[in-house]
């Protein structure tokens, strides 16, 4: 599946000694951590913002926060999971401020995208065509895309998503079900039960 494991945070091993050195302000240790996580942090920020310039800014902000807070990192989870959560929080804070600037409640942009838009994003109507899941996700409004991504790919619970978005758990669940309704025609499997290449998506 094209969607599975796109952010490889959990697979990145960082020696606990490097974490301790980073907590003491060791520049070389900071650099090792930056090199290890720069790509997955950037890619997750890009997922949420869809704009490379914003993703670059958010990547920098994420690493400033990682280095400032690494002394509080206790190693209960992998450093990767902890770093990913900081990146996601930064990206969501960015989106929330953008939504606020536009004077919109989080759910207001749901109706901005018409079916025509989804098709123009290169999402095929024909289930036997290979599916580009990125294109399908791109056709969703920011909020819904963020919820789908966090829940399906990053395996965040609805409670965690709700707290990150400053919303209720039922808001997260309803965004997810609406997103699935919209994505379903794009994700339809072939009649004989075989899935088109790359279309595997586990609900």
N, C-alpha and C positions, 0 to 999 in steps of 0.2 A: 504494500500500500504506500502510495506516495505521501500519505499524510503521517504515517507512523514515524514517531521518533525524529521529527524534524529538528527538534532542539536537543542536542546530545548532552545536556547539562549533567545528567546523572552518571554518564560514562567517564567523565573527566576526573581523574584521580589527582589530588593535590596532597603532597606530603604534609602531615600535621606540623612538622618543623618549619616548613615554609609559612604556614598560617601564623605560627607563633612569631616568626621573624617579621612578617607583615604587620602584625599587631604592634610590634615595637617600632614600626616606621621604617623598616629596612626597604630601601628603594628597589633593590634587586628582587626581593621577594614580591613586591608590588608588581613589578614588571612580569614575573613568571605567572602570577595570577591573571594579570591583564591579557597576556598572550594566550593563556589557556581558555579564557572565557570571552574574549572580544568578539569572535565570530558568532557564537550562539546568542550572545547578548544583543549584538547588532541585528541578527536575523529576527529575534523576537520583537524588538522595537520596530523594525520595518513592517512586520506582520500587522502591528496595531496601527501604525501611522500611515503606512503606504507611501511615505515620502522620505527618500534617503537623507535629506538634510536634517529633518526632525529625528530620524533614527540615529544619526551620528551624534546629535546633541544629547539625546536620551542615553546613548551608550556612554558618553562622557559623564553625564550626571550619575548614571548607575555605578560607574567605577569610583567616582568621588565618594559616593555613599558607601560602597563596599569597603574602601580603604579607611573611611572615617569610622565605620562600625565594626570592623573586623575584630577588634578587641572584645566585642560582645558575642562573637561567634563561638558557640560552645561545642560544636561538633556533634550535636545530636542527629542532625541530618547531614547529608553530604554538602560540602561547600557549594557544589553546583546547584542544588535545590534552593539553598539559601540565596545565592546570587540571582537565580532565575526569579525568585519572588521579589527581590528588589527591582529587577528590570521590569517585571510585569507591573509592579506598583507605580513605578515612574511613568510607564507608558499609559497606564489608566489615568493617572493624575493629569497627564498631558491631555488626554482625550476629554476628561471631565472638564478641564478648563476651557478647551476648545468648544465643547457643547455649551458651557455656561456663557461664553462670549457670544455665541450665536443666539443666546437667549432661549435655548431649548431645554426641555426636560429630556432625560435620557432616552425616553421611548419615542420622542417626536419624529426622529428621522426614519422610523420604520417605513413610512409610506412614501419616502422620497424615491425609492427604487421601484421602477415598473418592470414588468416582465421583459419589455423591449430592451431595457438596460442590461438585464441578465444575459440576453442573447447577444447583445453587442459586445459583452465581455468575452465572447468566444465560447460560451457554454452551449454545447450542442443539444438540440431537442432529441437527437436520435440516440437511443440507449446503446446501440451497437458501436457507436464511436467511442474511442478511448476518452476517458473523462479527465479533464484538467481540473483537479480539485481546487487549485489556487484560483483559477478563473471563477469557479463556482462560489468560492468564499469571497472573492473580490466583489461579487455582485450583491453581497449583503451589506446593509448599513453597518457603520463602525461598531455599534453596541452589540449587535447580533453576532458579528464576526468575532468580536472579542470573546463573547460567551461561548460560542461554538469551539473556538480555538482552545480556550482555557479548559473547558470541560472534556472535550473529545481527545485532544492531542496532549495537553499538559496534565490531564487527569486531576484538575482542581475540582473540589466538591462545590456544590451550589452554595453552601454556607460560606466557603472561602471566597468565591466569586462575588457573592452579595456584599461581603464586608469590604472587598477591594473596590467595588463600584459604589459603595455607599447606598446600597439598595437592599431590598428584602430578598430572602431565598426564593419566594414565589415569583419575584420579578425575573430572577435568573432562569428559573425553570420555564417561565412562559416565553422568555426570549429564545430559549433553546428549542422549545416545541414549535414556535413560529418559524424559526430558522430552518428546522427540518422540513416543515411544510413547504417552504420555499425551495429548499434544496432537493426535495424528494424527486420532482420530475427530472432534475439534472442527474440524480444518482440512481435512477431506475436501473435495475438489472435486466439482462436479456430474458426473454420469455422462457428459454430452456433452463434458466437458473444459473447459467454461467455469468460471471461478472465481467464486464469489460475491463481491459487492462488498466490497472491503477485506480479502479473505482471502489476498492474495498474500504468501507467505512464502518466502524463498529459503533452502534448507538450506545 
